[in-house]
Amino acid sequence: MEDITFKKLRRFNGIMGGLHFIQGVIMLFLATTVIQNIAQFKPMITQFYLTFNINTQSLEVVTRDLFQLPFGIFVAIFLLLSAGAHGLIAIPKKLNDIYNADLERGINKFRWFEYALSSSIMIVLIATLFGIYDIASLMLIFIVNACMNLFGLVMEQLNESKLKENVNWTPFVWGSIAGVAPWIAILIYMFGTGNFDMVPWFVWAIVGTYFVAFNTFPINMVLQYKKVGKWEDYLYGERTYIVLSLVAKTILAWLVLFGAMQP
């Protein structure tokens, strides 16, 4: 295998950013003009609140419609955010220099901030497919998922340069717990009726894909800090993150988009 250099990584980021961008534009086009089912799929986001009923002299839960979520557009945004992050790393020399300096210390801030935004958007979209329309629940899912990714940044900051013999795994543990929380909410909605045989195929596909994708990223981090084989070089792990990001986001984005077309 050829040595991984900063120059090659910069070019690799540019290529991956281009692939994300092309998919995002195609998806945006499909979701707004070509495929009407996707364009018309706009879940109504609601708000629950308490009001006092004068007739019954009691507090009652009331639902209020807030807005329609343009589902297809946000799936495209999910990919375009990744394209933008790769572009920031690959194009401006000043930002690329910051990126390279951080990699030398075993840190990539760009990665974790982008994951915090893009993956949180995706988990919110998945949640709406399972029937979570409450704005408060969706906001909590978004924030908790973002925190999971920011724990990854803290993990790298605490173990800078990977020179420490004793790696501090605390952020990894707390991040894993935070990452499970949104899925507990989703699974409660998914299995609410108990009729598992009526769960559509695309639901199982989304759950399975996200579960596999979810686990490949922490596995890559573990291999980095355990310095297993080629992962002893932090740049190898960085390139693996980039590949995983493209593969996982591509499969998941298209699954979720066409899942929105199902009855």
N, C-alpha and C positions, 0 to 999 in steps of 0.2 A: 504494500500500500504506500502511495506517495505521501511524503511529509505534508502535514497541514500547516500552511503559513497564513499570516494575516492577509497577504495579497490574495491568496486563493479563497479565503473566507469572505473577503469583500466581494469578489466576483460571484461567489456562491450565493451570498445574500441577495445580490442583484438579480440573479436568475430566479431564485425562489420568490422574491418579491414580484417579479414579472408574472410568474405562474399564478400567484395569488390574485394579482390584479386582473389578469385575463379572465379568470374564473369569476371574480366578483362582478366584472362588467357584464359578462354573459348572463350571470344569475340575475343581475339587476334588470337586464333587458327582458329575460324570460318572465320575471315576476311582475313587470309593469306593462308589458305589451302583448307578448305571445300567448302565455298560458293564463287564461282568464281565471281558472280555479285558484291559482296562487294569488293573483291580483285581488281577487274577491275575498280571500281568506284573511279577515281582519278581526281577530278575537276582541271582544269588548272587555276592556279593563275596568274593574269596578272598585268601589270603596264601601266598606262596611262601617257603620257608625251607630251609636245609640241615640234614640229619640224618646221623649216622654209622650206616651199616649194618654191624653186627658180622659178618654172614655173608660179605659181599663185601669187608669191610675198606676201604670207600670212602665218600665223601660222596655223598649223593643228594638231589635236589631233591624236596621234598614239598609238596603243596598242602593247605591247611586252609581249610574254609568258615568265614567270619566272620559274615555276616549277609545277609539279603535286602534289596535296595534297593527301597523303595516308589516305583516309577518315576513313576506318575501323580501322587502327592502332591507329589513334588519339581518336576514340571512346573508345578503350581499355585503352589508356593512361589516359583518363578522369577518369575511375574507378580505375586504378592503383595508380594515385596520391592520391586519397582518402584512398586507402589501406595503402600507405606509411605514410600518415599523422597519421592515427590511430596507425600504428606500432610505430612511433616515440614517441607517447604518452604512449603506453602500455608497450613497451619492455625496453628501457633504463631507469634505475631507476633515473638517474640524470634529464633527461627530464621530467619524470613523476612527480618528485618533483617540478619542475618549473611549470608544468601544474597545480598541486594541489594548489601551492601557489597563482597562478593567479586566480584560481577559487574562492579562499577565498576572493579575492578582487573584484570579479564579472567581471573577464576578461578571455578571452581565445584567445590568439594571434595565436595559432596553427590553430584554426578554420578559422579565417579570412584570414590568408595567404593561406591556402589550398583552400578555396572558391575562393579567388582572382585568383588562377591559374586554378583550375578545371572548375569552372563555366564559366570562360572566354574562355577556349578551347571549351566548349560545345556551347556557343552562337556563336562562329565563325563557328563551324561545321553546326549549324542550318542556319546561314546566307548563307553559300555556297549552302545548299539545296534549298534556295530561289533564287539563282542566283547571289549572291554578290561575285564576283571573284577578284575584285580590291584589290591589296595588301594594298593600303593606307586606304581604307574603313575598311578592316578586322583588320588592326592594331589599328585603332581608336576604333572599336567595342570592341576589346580585352582590350585596356587600360581603356576605360570608364567603362566597366563592372568590371574590377579589382578595379577601384577607388570606385565603388559602395560598394564593399565588405570591402574595407579599411575604408570607412566611418563608417561601422559597428564597426570596431576596435576602431576608434576615439570615437564613441558613448560610448563604454564601458570604455575607458580611462577617458573621461570627467565626467562620472558618476560612478567612482570607488566605489566599495563596496555597491552601491545602498543605501547609507545612507542619501543621500541628499533628502530633502523634495521636492525641485524644480528640476525635471529632465531636463537637457538640451537636447532638441529634435532637435537642429539644424543639427547635423550630420545625423540624421535619415531622415530629410527632404531633404537635399542635396543628400544623398545617393539614395533616392527614385527617385529623378529627374534624376540622372545619370543612374539608372537602366532602366528607360523608354527609354532613347535615342537609344540604339541598336535596340529596337523593333520598333521604328518609322521607321528606315531604312529598317528593314525586312518587315514591313507591306507595305511600299511604293513599294517594289519589288513584294510582294505577290499579291497586288491588282492593279498592274500596268496596266493589260489588261482590267480590269473591268468585266471580265467573271468569276464571283464568283462561278457559278455552275460547272466550269471546274477545280476548285481547288481540287486536290486528297484528299481522306479521311485521309491519313497519315499526310498531312499538317495540317488539322484541329486538328488532334489528338496531334501533336507536340505542336501546339500553345496553345491548351487547357491545356495540361499537364504542360507545362512550366509556363503558367499563374497561375495555381493553386499552383504549386510548388513555384513559385516566391513569392506568397502572404503568404504562410504558414510560411516562415522564419521571415518576419517582424511582422507577427501576434504574433509569439512566443516571439519576442523581446518586443513588446508592453505589452504582458501579464506579462513578467518578470518585467518590470519597473513599471507597474501598480500594481504589487504584487497581482494578481488575484488568489485566491485559492492556489493550490499547487505551483504555479509559484512564490510564495513569497520566496521559497527556490531556489536560483540560480542554484543549482545542478539539480533540477527537469527540469528547462529550458534547462540546458546543455544536459541532457539525451534526451530531446525532440528534440533538434537540431540534435543529433546523429541519432535518429530514422528517422526524416524527411529527413536527408541527404541520408540514405540508400534507403528509399522508393522512393524518388523523383529521385535520380540518377539512380536507377535500371530501373524504368519505362521509363524515358527519354532516357537513353542510348540505350535500346533495340528498342524503337520506332524509334530513329534516325538511328540506324544501319540498321534496316529492311526497313526504309524509303528510304535508299540509294539503295535498290534493286528494287524499283518501276520504271516503265517506265518513 
